[in-house]
């Protein structure tokens, strides 16, 4: 099932996005006034979902927002988590955080909720004074059941579903400030969507393929199986010291093919369009200004 947040007649609603993306079925406002509320109540809500659904409406009649338009907490992000991307990042000269190419433990940072935008919304590259804006297509995990000290063996039971995140980055700021918050937390630098694919629809997330295009040119094409640290490891690592909560988002890292991996780097510029696709979740597309 694909869950989305839509805006219709000025009201935000949770809805089910059809498989072909042509229509949506809103949930009654009383059943789930927000995506965070739907996630929290999902065990009960999903058991009788049909009773809470309104009639389908055409997709073009509503505005599709980020699935969680304003996350309750910072988005947890993981850096250098694909083998080939870790190598390209090291070669680029922009990695000022460690000497090793492949990290010994997950590199975890965060992006503030204010960075989140939805499908079709504009990435404000002009907010980066260094003109070094880069894209990073990523599979993101949405937590359903929270907890502290979650063991790897139990981790997948805590996953509500999956969405797409573009971890947009100002590379020069990322390098200058060592810690990555300023280079990655800029307003509009976290496109998310188009929907959350519920975990019961994914037999094995490692078999998912992530693809990223810039202006129609395929830049990234990788299996999630190529992660250095898999999803259970990330959940175990983060929850060992920070209790995870329903609706938390973990962006799992980006594969090889980012802009700084080219010589010279292929940074984003005004007028560019970035599209990221994972089968089942859909396509997240955003223009740059």
N, C-alpha and C positions, 0 to 999 in steps of 0.2 A: 504494500500500500504506500502511495506517495502522499504525504501530508504537506500542505502549503499554507502560507499566510497570504490572504488576498485583501485588497481594499475595494469595496463596492459601496457606492453612494456615500463615500466619506467615512465608512465604518470598516474597521479591521475584523476579519473573520478567519477562522481556521477552516480549511476545506480539503477535500480529497481531489487530487489532480489526476485526471484520467491517464491511462497508459499512453495514449497517443498525444496527450497534452492539449487536446482540442476543447476540453470542457472541465469544469470544476463542480463539485457538489459541496456547498457550504454546510458546516455543522451548525446546529442551532446555537445561538449565542449563549443560552443558558447552560448548554452542555459543556462548552469549552470556550470561554471568552478570549483565550490567548493560546499560543502554542505551548508556552510553559505550563499553563493550566492543563492542557490536553496531555502533555507528557506525564505530569504528576498523577493524573487520574486515569491513565491509559488502561490499566488492568481492568478496571470496571467499565470504562467507556467503550473499549473495543469489543467487549462481550456482546453488546447490543447496539453496535454502531449504526445499523440501518435505521433504527428508530430515531436517531439523532440527525439524520441527513435530510437536507432540503433537496428540492428538484435541481437537476443539473442546469448550469448556465454556461454559455459560450465563453471560452477563455478570453476572447478579445474584448469582452464587456467588463472585465475586471482588471485591476492592476495587481501584478504579482510582486510581492515584497520578499525580503529575506525571510526564510522559514521562521527564524527567531529574530525579529527586527531589532530588538534591544536585549541581548543576553543579560542574564542577571549578574554575571561576573565576567572578568576578562576571559578571552578565548585562550585556552592553552595551546601553544604551538610547539612543534618539534623541528629543530634545525638539523641539517646534514643527515637525513635519515634514509637516503637511498645511496647505495655504494657508489654508483657512477656520478651522482650529483655531488657527493662529498669530495670526490676527486676533482671535478670541474671547479668547485668552489675553492679548493686549495690552489689549483693552478691559476685562478683568476687574480690572486693577490689581495682579495678583499676580506679574507678570513683572518681577523685579528684576535680571535677568541681562544685558539688552541694551536699547539704544534702538531698534534697527530692529525692525519688525514681522515681516518675513520674513527669516530668518537668511541671512547670506552664505555660510556653510559649515555642515555638520552640527553640531548641538549634541549632543555625546556625554557621557553620564554613566553611572553603573552602579548596580546593585542587588546586594547580597550574596547568595550562595547560601542563606543562612539565611532569606531572605524568601520562598523558594519553597514553595508548597503546591499540592495537587492538586485535581481536580474534587470538589466537594461539601464540601471542607474550609472551615473558618470563617475569614473575614477578621476579625481582632481589632481592630476600629475603636476599641475602648476604650483601646488602647495610644497613641492620639493624644490628648495632653492638651488640644489646642485644638479638638477636635470639628469638624474641617474635612476629613473623609475624602472623597475623590473617586475616581472610577473612570476608567480609560482603557483601552478595548479596543484591542488591537494585534495585528497579524500579526508573528510572530517567525520569524526565519531561523535554522536550525540548521546549523552548519558541519560539513562532512564531511571534506574535505581541507584541512589547514591551510596556512599559508604567510605569508610576509612580502612586502610590496610587490606585492600582487596587482593587476594592471591591470584596469580596468573590463571590458575585452573578454574577460577570462578569468574574471571573478568568479563567474559562475553555475556554472562547473564545480566550484567549491568548496562549493556548497550541497548539503547532505544532504537537507534537507526543511524543512517549515514546521509551526509550531504556533501556539497562541494564548497571549498573555500579557495579564493585566490589570495595568497599571502603576498600582496603587493608590497614592494620594498624600495626604499630610497637607498641605493647601495653605498653611496659616499657617506651618508649619515650613519648607516649601519656600521661601516668601518671606523668612522671618526669617533663614535661614542662607545665602541667596544660592546657594551650591553646593547641589545637590539631594539629596545622599546621605542626609541625615538625614530629610528629608521624604518620601523615596521608598523608603528601605531598611529600614523598620520590619518587624519579624518578621510574617510572613503577608501582606505587602503585594505579593506577586508570584505570584498564582495562575497556573498554567500547565497547558495540556492542551487537550482530553483525550488527544490523540495527536499523533504526528509523521506528517504526510503526506509521503511520500518525493518527492523532486524530480522523479523520472521520471513521476509522476502529474499534474504541473502543467505544462501547455503554456506558460502565461504568467501568472505571479503577479500582474501588474498588472491582470488581469481578475477577480481575486478580489474579493468584496464582504464587508465587515466590518459586522456589526450588533451593537449592544449594547442590552439592555433592563434597566431597573431596575423591579422589581416588575411586570413585564409591559408597561411603557411603553417603546416604542422611543425611544431617545435618540440613537443613532449609526447611520448608514447611509451608507457611502461605499465607493467603489472604491479599491483600492490604487493604481490609476493616478494618483490625486490627490496622491501623495507629492511633496513638493518635491524631495527627494533620493532617487533610486531605489535599489534594492537593490545593484546593481553599484557605485554611487557610495559607499554606506555601507561596503561591503567594502573598496573601494580606500582610502577615508579611514582606516579603523581600522587596516588591515594596513600602511599606510605607516609606522607607528611602533610598532605592537604586533603581533607575529606571532600570527596566529589559529591556534587548535588545534582538532582534532576534538572536537565536542560543545559548542563555544562557541555561545552564543545571542545573537542581535542582535534586540532589540525595535525595530521600525522606526518607531514613532510612532503617535499617536492622531489620529483625525479630529475634526471639529467635533461638539459635542453633550455635552461633559463638564459636570459639575455646576456649575463656576464660570462657565459660559457663560450661565447663567440669572440673572435678576434678580428676587428674591434668589437666591443660589446654592442648588442642590439637593444638599446634602451627603448622604452615606450615614449611616444611623442603624441602631441595633440592630434586627434583624428584617427588614431589607431583603434582597433577593436580586438579585445582578447576574448576568446571563447574556450571554455573548458568543458569536457564531456566525460561522464562515466555512465555506461549503459545501466539503465534501471533508475538512476537518479535523475538524469536529464542533462541539459546543456545550460551552463551559466555564461552569459555573454554580457560584456560591459564595454562601452566606449571610453576613450581617454580624452581629457581636456587639459 
